[in-house]
Amino acid sequence: MVHSMTAFARNEQATAHGTLSWELRSVNHRYLEPHLRLPEAFRELEGAVREALRQGLSRGKVECTLRFAEEAGAKQLQVDNERARQLIAAAEHVAALIAQPAPLNPLEVLAWPGVLVADAADPQALNAAALRLFGQALEELKAGRAREGAELAKLLNERLDAILQEVAALRELVPQMLAGQRAKIEARCAEMQVELDPQRLEQELVLLAQKSDVAEELDRLTTHVGEVRRVLKAGGAAGRRLDFLMQELNREANTLGSKAFDPRSTQAAVNLKVLIEQMREQVQNIE
């Protein structure tokens, strides 16, 4: 099964000290490109989150946002008296070196890291809960990518069927088009009252048949369609392989167009290019 690179997941969990919530959004990208938005208290999770993404996904731009809404009254602020005394002593020492020092603001002391502490839950326990919740959100994201991937595979297979129909129809038309070209040449010569050299006519028709021989291109189109189906069935990280196959299909359709000598073969080449372009756009979203 192939996977899309576009999906969204949101998971939330209430704890004794607040509510954790993860939002994961992914869109198509050439490589795996994670963007993390974590509260400062959860910064140490970054490495584990990146590794989980690397293990679970191959491609895509993935935005991961963690939010923590603290429970009202869950924390009681406390002052680290010893650290505050050290800070005040240091400030007074510096003030003695200044001719006219400004008075020490108590709020500035409280703002110093480590002076104001909170009676909070074990940060390691919160980190572990956040990481478990991220794992659940990632599985939900992967499930969403799998569901959309199945729909993309369905759309691609429908267009592959249409390509094979165009190929089969063109195979049947080629002899008719050559016969029609022969009839046109004979009709023109008759209108101009020019006597045809049968041998020269056959030579011209042989040259035309050689120049307009599309059997090889039709065979390669059929082969590429089979390979696309195989890659879709095999699944995994198939996006780059499918993108390459779209280029090969387009190359054969272009060659068909350059060899066209009849409006029907020209239209067939155009139809093929439209189908291939539609597939190419869908393939851009496949992991």
C-alpha positions as CSV (number, residue, x, y, z in Angstrom):
1,M,0.0,0.0,0.0
2,V,1.2,3.5,-0.9
3,H,0.8,6.4,1.5
4,S,-0.1,10.0,0.9
5,M,2.1,12.7,2.4
6,T,-1.0,14.8,3.4
7,A,-2.8,14.2,6.7
8,F,-3.7,15.7,10.0
9,A,-3.9,14.2,13.5
10,R,-4.8,15.6,16.9
11,N,-4.6,13.8,20.3
12,E,-5.3,15.2,23.7
13,Q,-4.8,13.8,27.2
14,A,-5.7,15.2,30.6
15,T,-3.2,14.8,33.5
16,A,-3.3,15.8,37.2
17,H,-1.4,19.0,36.4
18,G,-3.0,20.0,33.1
19,T,-3.9,18.9,29.5
20,L,-1.4,17.8,26.9
21,S,-2.4,18.0,23.2
22,W,-0.4,17.3,20.0
23,E,-1.3,18.5,16.5
24,L,0.4,16.9,13.6
25,R,0.1,18.2,10.0
26,S,1.9,16.8,7.0
27,V,2.1,17.9,3.4
28,N,4.1,16.8,0.4
29,H,7.8,17.5,0.3
30,R,10.8,16.0,-1.4
31,Y,12.4,14.9,1.8
32,L,11.3,14.4,5.5
33,E,11.3,17.8,7.0
34,P,10.0,18.1,10.6
35,H,9.1,21.4,12.2
36,L,8.6,21.2,16.0
37,R,6.9,23.7,18.2
38,L,7.4,22.7,21.9
39,P,6.9,24.6,25.1
40,E,10.2,25.4,26.8
41,A,9.5,22.8,29.6
42,F,9.3,20.0,27.0
43,R,12.4,21.0,24.9
44,E,14.3,17.8,25.8
45,L,11.7,15.8,23.9
46,E,12.9,17.2,20.6
47,G,15.4,14.4,19.9
48,A,13.0,11.6,20.7
49,V,10.3,13.2,18.6
50,R,12.6,13.6,15.6
51,E,13.7,10.0,15.9
52,A,10.1,8.8,16.0
53,L,9.3,10.7,12.9
54,R,12.4,9.4,11.1
55,Q,11.4,5.8,12.0
56,G,7.7,6.2,11.1
57,L,7.8,8.4,7.9
58,S,10.0,8.6,4.8
59,R,8.9,11.9,3.2
60,G,6.8,15.0,3.9
61,K,6.9,18.3,5.6
62,V,5.6,17.6,9.1
63,E,4.5,20.2,11.6
64,C,4.3,19.0,15.2
65,T,2.8,21.3,17.8
66,L,2.7,20.4,21.5
67,R,0.5,22.4,23.9
68,F,0.2,22.1,27.7
69,A,-2.7,23.9,29.4
70,E,-1.9,23.9,33.1
71,E,-4.7,23.1,35.6
72,A,-5.8,26.1,37.5
73,G,-4.3,26.0,41.0
74,A,-2.1,23.1,40.1
75,K,1.0,25.0,40.9
76,Q,1.9,27.0,44.0
77,L,4.8,29.4,43.5
78,Q,7.7,29.3,45.9
79,V,10.8,31.3,46.3
80,D,14.2,29.6,46.5
81,N,15.4,31.8,49.5
82,E,19.1,30.6,49.3
83,R,19.3,31.5,45.6
84,A,17.6,34.8,46.2
85,R,20.1,35.7,49.0
86,Q,23.0,34.9,46.7
87,L,21.6,37.0,44.0
88,I,20.9,40.0,46.3
89,A,24.5,39.7,47.8
90,A,25.9,39.7,44.3
91,A,23.8,42.7,43.3
92,E,24.9,44.6,46.4
93,H,28.5,43.9,45.7
94,V,28.2,45.3,42.2
95,A,26.2,48.3,43.5
96,A,29.1,49.2,45.8
97,L,31.3,49.7,42.7
98,I,28.8,52.2,41.3
99,A,28.6,55.8,42.4
100,Q,24.9,56.1,42.3
101,P,23.3,52.6,42.0
102,A,19.7,52.2,41.3
103,P,17.6,50.5,44.0
104,L,17.2,46.7,43.6
105,N,13.8,45.8,42.3
106,P,12.3,42.7,44.0
107,L,10.5,41.7,40.8
108,E,13.8,41.6,39.0
109,V,15.1,39.3,41.6
110,L,12.0,37.0,41.1
111,A,12.6,37.1,37.4
112,W,16.0,35.6,37.7
113,P,16.1,31.9,36.6
114,G,15.8,29.6,39.5
115,V,14.7,32.1,42.1
116,L,11.0,31.5,41.6
117,V,10.1,27.8,41.6
118,A,6.9,25.9,41.3
119,D,5.5,23.0,43.1
120,A,4.9,21.0,39.9
121,A,4.5,17.5,38.9
122,D,7.6,15.5,38.1
123,P,8.8,16.9,34.8
124,Q,10.1,13.5,33.7
125,A,6.6,12.1,34.2
126,L,5.1,14.9,32.1
127,N,7.7,14.4,29.4
128,A,7.0,10.6,29.3
129,A,3.2,11.3,29.0
130,A,3.8,13.8,26.2
131,L,6.0,11.3,24.3
132,R,3.4,8.5,24.7
133,L,0.8,10.9,23.4
134,F,3.0,11.8,20.5
135,G,3.3,8.2,19.6
136,Q,-0.5,7.9,19.4
137,A,-0.8,11.0,17.3
138,L,1.9,9.7,14.9
139,E,0.0,6.4,14.5
140,E,-3.2,8.4,13.7
141,L,-1.3,10.5,11.2
142,K,0.1,7.4,9.5
143,A,-3.3,5.9,9.4
144,G,-4.7,9.0,7.7
145,R,-1.8,9.0,5.2
146,A,-2.6,5.3,4.5
147,R,-6.3,6.0,3.8
148,E,-5.5,8.9,1.5
149,G,-2.8,6.8,-0.2
150,A,-5.4,4.1,-0.9
151,E,-7.6,6.7,-2.6
152,L,-4.7,8.0,-4.6
153,A,-3.8,4.4,-5.8
154,K,-7.5,4.0,-6.9
155,L,-7.4,7.2,-8.9
156,L,-4.0,6.2,-10.5
157,N,-5.3,2.7,-11.4
158,E,-8.4,4.3,-13.1
159,R,-6.1,6.4,-15.3
160,L,-3.8,3.5,-16.0
161,D,-6.9,1.6,-17.3
162,A,-7.7,4.6,-19.5
163,I,-4.1,4.6,-20.9
164,L,-4.4,1.0,-21.8
165,Q,-7.7,1.7,-23.6
166,E,-6.0,4.4,-25.6
167,V,-3.1,2.2,-26.5
168,A,-5.4,-0.7,-27.6
169,A,-7.5,1.6,-29.7
170,L,-4.4,3.1,-31.3
171,R,-3.0,-0.3,-32.2
172,E,-6.2,-1.1,-34.1
173,L,-6.3,2.3,-35.8
174,V,-2.7,2.2,-37.2
175,P,-3.5,-0.2,-40.1
176,Q,-6.6,1.8,-40.9
177,M,-4.8,5.1,-40.9
178,L,-2.1,3.7,-43.2
179,A,-4.8,2.4,-45.5
180,G,-6.5,5.8,-45.4
181,Q,-3.2,7.5,-46.2
182,R,-2.7,5.3,-49.2
183,A,-6.2,6.1,-50.4
184,K,-5.5,9.9,-50.0
185,I,-2.4,9.7,-52.1
186,E,-4.2,7.8,-54.9
187,A,-7.1,10.2,-54.8
188,R,-4.8,13.2,-55.1
189,C,-2.9,11.7,-58.0
190,A,-6.2,10.9,-59.7
191,E,-7.4,14.5,-59.2
192,M,-4.1,15.8,-60.7
193,Q,-4.4,13.2,-63.5
194,V,-1.0,11.9,-62.7
195,E,-0.1,8.3,-63.5
196,L,1.1,6.5,-60.5
197,D,4.2,4.4,-60.5
198,P,3.1,1.4,-58.4
199,Q,6.6,0.7,-57.3
200,R,7.2,4.3,-56.3
201,L,3.9,4.4,-54.4
202,E,4.8,1.3,-52.4
203,Q,8.2,2.8,-51.5
204,E,6.6,6.0,-50.3
205,L,4.1,4.0,-48.2
206,V,6.8,1.9,-46.7
207,L,8.7,5.0,-45.7
208,L,5.6,6.4,-44.2
209,A,4.9,3.2,-42.3
210,Q,8.5,3.2,-41.0
211,K,8.3,6.9,-39.9
212,S,4.9,6.4,-38.3
213,D,5.6,3.0,-36.7
214,V,4.5,3.4,-33.1
215,A,4.5,-0.3,-32.1
216,E,7.6,0.2,-29.9
217,E,6.1,3.2,-28.1
218,L,2.9,1.4,-27.5
219,D,4.7,-1.6,-26.2
220,R,6.8,0.6,-23.8
221,L,3.6,2.4,-22.6
222,T,2.1,-1.0,-21.8
223,T,5.3,-2.0,-20.0
224,H,5.4,1.2,-18.0
225,V,1.7,0.8,-17.0
226,G,2.5,-2.7,-15.7
227,E,5.5,-1.3,-13.7
228,V,3.4,1.5,-12.2
229,R,0.8,-1.1,-11.1
230,R,3.6,-3.3,-9.5
231,V,5.0,-0.3,-7.6
232,L,1.5,0.6,-6.3
233,K,0.9,-2.9,-5.2
234,A,4.3,-3.2,-3.5
235,G,3.7,0.0,-1.5
236,G,6.3,1.5,0.8
237,A,8.2,4.7,-0.1
238,A,7.1,4.6,-3.8
239,G,6.8,8.3,-4.6
240,R,10.2,8.8,-6.3
241,R,9.9,5.7,-8.3
242,L,6.4,6.6,-9.5
243,D,7.6,10.1,-10.4
244,F,10.3,8.6,-12.6
245,L,7.8,6.3,-14.3
246,M,5.5,9.3,-15.0
247,Q,8.5,10.9,-16.9
248,E,8.9,7.7,-18.9
249,L,5.3,7.6,-19.8
250,N,5.3,11.2,-20.8
251,R,8.4,10.6,-23.0
252,E,6.5,7.8,-24.9
253,A,3.4,10.0,-25.3
254,N,5.6,12.8,-26.8
255,T,7.2,10.4,-29.3
256,L,3.7,9.2,-30.3
257,G,2.7,12.8,-30.9
258,S,5.8,13.5,-33.0
259,K,5.0,10.5,-35.2
260,A,1.4,11.3,-35.7
261,F,0.2,11.6,-39.3
262,D,-3.5,11.3,-38.7
263,P,-5.8,13.4,-36.5
264,R,-6.9,10.3,-34.7
265,S,-3.3,9.5,-33.6
266,T,-2.7,13.1,-32.7
267,Q,-5.8,13.0,-30.5
268,A,-4.7,9.8,-28.9
269,A,-1.3,11.3,-28.0
270,V,-3.0,14.3,-26.5
271,N,-5.4,12.1,-24.5
272,L,-2.4,10.1,-23.2
273,K,-0.5,13.3,-22.1
274,V,-3.6,14.6,-20.3
275,L,-4.0,11.3,-18.4
276,I,-0.3,11.2,-17.6
277,E,-0.3,14.7,-16.3
278,Q,-3.2,14.0,-14.1
279,M,-1.3,11.0,-12.6
280,R,1.8,13.1,-12.2
281,E,0.0,15.6,-10.1
282,Q,-1.4,12.8,-7.8
283,V,2.0,11.1,-7.6
284,Q,3.5,14.3,-6.1
285,N,1.5,13.6,-2.9
286,I,2.7,10.0,-2.5
287,E,5.3,9.3,0.1
